[in-house]
Amino acid sequence: MQDFNEESRLLRRSARASADISAASDLSAGGDFKAVQRLCKLAMLSAAEPRPEPSWLAPSSLADAKAALAEVRGTHLDLRAAHTAAADLFTEAVLDQEDLASLAGRITDPPRALFLSRSYREDRRALAALTVSGSWHKVLPERVGQAVAWQAAQHAFAEAISRHDMALGGRLCGAETDFTELAEALKRAARIIELGTDVDPVPLVAQCGSPAAHAFAQTAKETAKALKAWRSRLVPAPLPGEPPALSLLSLEDATAWYEAWTGPLTVLADACASVEVAAGSDVDYARASPSSSRRSSTAPFGHHSSAMGRQTARF
């Protein structure tokens, strides 16, 4: 049988914890089971890193940030591929060579009349200076296109960063950007939006990672665990898919329900125990008589009571 006194104490502790979390994080206080669980999840998110940007906590801004990250990350992948293809032969000096594309054109397809000209030899020396060895290689005309692609990828990456840095909260650090961490921060923002449909989550994000956030996140974790265990002890509603009625009440009202029934059911349980003693054995109240069965069906106990009935077991 459920210990109504213990359940009421659990709910009172959870209600107090919910109020403390709300006050500490500037979030709306929880109400029923689902609302308090949502509040606890929001509080737990506040202790986790990486921290999302407050500007992402609007659906439209978050969508822009996700699109920006996809573009910047794509250009970074292109840059890495171009670097891998060219870096065994060319140095990073190609990235700053202003006329690289035109130089490559003159090297790969020189007019026959200029093939042995002084200007062509100068172009060869200029291109050779961009190589790892610093000398001319016969493969350079074939591979100079890779140097051009490397430079173009670098420019595209730099332009993407410049264009999207504001949307991504100024968190782009060139090639050193941790894109995995940035993507995780965007996922966290999406989760906060999902959970915080009726609250302003910006104050919560402002506290992310702080000692205070870690403290009330731990309280939230313990509260959520206790309430989940309490919810599992409630008998399901009569109709499939419906939640137990008690879980739809505020924690305060659910506590009051337990306290209101503790006295009467204690008296009833004592009376049942007296009957068992007088009879000299356990009594099967469900079979004792139609009237006893009807009486037991009106008791508001949960599924832990064998002597009490089921009509209000949905609580």
Salt bridges, closest charged atoms under 4 A:
GLU6 OE1 - ARG9 NH2 2.95
GLU6 OE2 - ARG13 NH2 3.69
GLU7 OE1 - ARG233 NH2 2.79
GLU53 OE2 - ARG51 NH2 3.96
GLU53 OE2 - ARG171 NH1 3.03
GLU71 OE2 - ARG163 NH2 2.23
GLU71 OE1 - HIS164 NE2 2.87
ASP88 OD1 - ARG143 NH2 2.64
ASP99 OD2 - ARG106 NH2 3.86
GLU122 OE2 - ARG118 NE 3.44
ASP123 OD2 - ARG106 NE 2.77
GLU184 OE2 - ARG188 NH2 3.63
GLU194 OE2 - ARG191 NH1 2.99
ASP198 OD2 - ARG38 NH2 3.36
GLU259 OE2 - ARG12 NH2 2.99
ASP284 OD2 - ARG287 NE 3.68
